[in-house]
Amino acid sequence: HTVRRQSIKRGEPRQMPSLPHTAESTVREEHFSSRRKQLEDYLTKILKMPMYRNYHGTMEFIGVSQLSFIHDLGPKGTEGFIMKRSGGHRIPGLNCCGQGRVCYRWSKRWLVVKDSFLLYMKPDSGAIAFVLLVDKEFNIKIGQKETETKYGLQIDNLSRSLILKCNSYRHAQWWRQGIDEFIRKHGKDFLIEHRFGSYAAVRENTLAKWPVLCLQATHAVFFPPLYFLRLSPEIFMKRPVVEGNRWRLDCILKRKA
């Protein structure tokens, strides 16, 4: 903290803004709007100060992370800390832990909801630990009966059943409603099957015009320049993911090479 204080540029605000000390119970109803404005001004001042804006407690309170406002990742959905249970993969060889209750492990993770996927990160390093894609089998359940966990939340897709533990039933309901409403609004195209059995809808007027031809060709495989498609090497070219990493783009290229 000493080093951080010394690194603050001169002229930057340092003093913590103050909130009114009057108790909420003594405020008249006609003054509620002014109280809301005071709270808005308080948070605005906090966010204008880099030292407090980047503080982990502030980010947790507002529900933001380093991925919140990256334009290419799509609109911002619900974010926050959750407890994640191990296991739940539907890929052979990846579900060795979680077969029985004795093997379950719980880990604290930061959950991020986007339009076509959910991901969770490790809070200490910010590393992305797993990405859960939205597909036609995407479904959310809550309750101990459905999840075998008190205040549990279960998120299913074609490749995994992700079990989360919340602080209360109301907290689990808040997560379920937030995820469901956001996905239904921004990711509804991924919830249904499209032509040729594809998981993705037809996109008109796109920049990428050269298709990937015949991934199972015996003589030659034609890939367009990746900088046109802006693809990640870890993307799965064939979904649902039921054969491990066999159809991941980097693995396909390595195998064909």
Stockholm file with secondary structure:
# STOCKHOLM 1.0

chainA/1-257         HTVRRQSIKRGEPRQMPSLPHTAESTVREEHFSSRRKQLEDYLTKILKMPMYRNYHGTMEFIGVSQLSFIHDLGPKGTEGFIMKRSGGHRIPGLNCCGQGRVCYRWSKRWLVVKDSFLLYMKPDSGAIAFVLLVDKEFNIKIGQKETETKYGLQIDNLSRSLILKCNSYRHAQWWRQGIDEFIRKHGKDFLIEHRFGSYAAVRENTLAKWPVLCLQATHAVFFPPLYFLRLSPEIFMKRPVVEGNRWRLDCILKRKA
#=GR chainA/1-257 SS CHHHHHHSCTTSCCSCCCCCCSCGGGSCGGGHHHHHHHHHHHHHHHHTSHHHHTSHHHHHHHTCCTTTTCGGGCSCCCEEEEEEESCCBCSTTSCSSSSSGGGCCEEEEEEEECSSEEEEECTTTCCEEEEEECCTTCEEEESHHHHSSTTEEEEECSSBEEEEECSSHHHHHHHHHHHHHHHHHHCGGGGSCCGGGCSSCCCSSCSCCSCCBCTTCSSCCBCCCHHHHTCCTTCBSSSSCCSTTTTBHHHHHHHHC
#=GC SS_cons         CHHHHHHSCTTSCCSCCCCCCSCGGGSCGGGHHHHHHHHHHHHHHHHTSHHHHTSHHHHHHHTCCTTTTCGGGCSCCCEEEEEEESCCBCSTTSCSSSSSGGGCCEEEEEEEECSSEEEEECTTTCCEEEEEECCTTCEEEESHHHHSSTTEEEEECSSBEEEEECSSHHHHHHHHHHHHHHHHHHCGGGGSCCGGGCSSCCCSSCSCCSCCBCTTCSSCCBCCCHHHHTCCTTCBSSSSCCSTTTTBHHHHHHHHC
//
